Amino acid sequence: MAYEFKFVRLVEFSETDMAGIVHFSNYAKYLEAAEHRFFRSIGHSIVAAKDSPRVGWPRVRIGFDFKKPLRFEDEIEIHLLVARLRSKSITYKFRIHKLNGDQPELAATGEMTVVCVSIADRSAMKACNIPKELAAKIEVAPAGLLEG
């Protein structure tokens, strides 16, 4: 069972604003990229296979605390942790570290809650239970990791 995922990438020039720092809206993209990679790491996709139940994952809550600015070509690590797993929702905690120096520097923390919804009828989404085969592969991170 999985409760975390990490990946490293460089900040792209297009992600920065006129001040030369990463625009706040890009942090949501970093979180989403980590979530998609997390799903793939446990053998699933955020987009259900054609023979699987048709579900989607709308975001119902997202927030950030910014600690240090990120700039073009900074090497960053995005760390996802499963903070809560309920029958119909997952809450992730994130830490984004800047890796350029001798020691990683915490640049931002965040939290995002997603709800599993049935999308069999594209005109209406309805919260549904997370598919059992997916839920069986996910667990909540140990408390010590969530606090740190």
N, C-alpha and C positions, 0 to 999 in steps of 0.2 A: 504494500500500500504506500502511496506517495503523499507527502505533505509539503514539499518544497521544490522549487526549481530556480536555478540561477543561469544567467547567460551574460556574456560580455559583448559590447559593441562600441563603436566610435560615434561621437556626436557628429551629425552631418551639418554642413553649412546652412542648408535650407531649414534647419530646426532652430536657428538663432534669430533674434530680433535685431532692431537697430542699435541696441546697446551691446550687441555681440554676445548675449547670453541666451541660453535655451528658453524659448517662449514657453510659458506655463502650460499651454494646451498640449504640448508634445509629451508631457509627463503621462497624460492619459494614454497616449499611443504606446509609450514604453510599457505601461501596465498591461495593456491589451496584448502586446506582443509576447510578454511573459506568460500571460494566461494561455494564449494559443500554443506556445511551445510546451507549457506544462501539460495540456491536453494531449499533444502529440507524444510526449515522453511516456504517457501511460497507455498509448495505443489507440487514442481517439482523436477526433477532429472537432473543432468548435462547430463545424457544419456537419450535421448528421449524414451518414451514408444513406443511399437510396433505400436500402433494405432495413434501416433502423427507424425507430420512432422519430417523427419530424419535430425536433425541438429547437428552440432558440435560447439565447442568453442575454436578454436586455439588462443594461446596467440600471440599478435603482438607487445607488448611492456611490459617490466617489469623493474623496477628499485628499488633500496633500498638506504637508508641512515642509516648507523649504528651508534648508539649513545653509547651503553654499551654492553659489551659481555654477552652472555648467556652461562650457564654451566649446566652440568648434574644435574638433579633433580630440576632445577629452575622451579618454577610455573610461567607460562606465560599466558597472555590474548592476544588473537588475535582479533582485532577490525576491521571489514570491514565496509566501507562506500561507497555508490554509489556516485561517483564524477560527472560522465557524463553518460547520457543515450541517445543514438542516435538510429536511426531506425535499424542499423545493428551492433552496438557495445555498449559495456558497459566498462566504466573505473571505477576501484575501487581504493580507497585509503585505506591504512592499517596502523594501529599503533600496535606495539607489546610492551606490558608492562611486566616488571618483577615484580612479586607480592610478593616476599619473605620478604621484609622489612615492616616497618610500613606504608610506602606510596608507591604506584606503581611508578616504574621508567621506563621512556621511553627508550626502548632498540633499537628500529628500526622503521622507517617509510618506506612505500613503495607505489608503484602505479603499477597497472597492467591493460592493455587494452586487452579485448577479442573481437573477431568478431564472429558473428553468421554466420555459413556457412551451405549450403545444402550439405548433404552427401548421397543423393539418389544414386549417382554414385560414388562408392568408389575410382575410378581412378581420379576424379576431384572434388575439393571443390570450391564452388562459394559463395561469400558473398550474404546473403539474409536477409530479414527483420526478426527481432526477432519475434517469434510467438506472435500473439496479446494477447492470454490468459496469456502468461508469462509477456509480456511488461506491461500489465494492472496492474500487481501486484508489479511493481518496480517503484520507484521514486528517484529523486536525493535528497541527504541529504541536510538539511538546511545549508546555507553558514557558519553560526557560528560553526557548527560541523566540517565542512571541514577545516576550518582555524585553529582550536584548536589543 
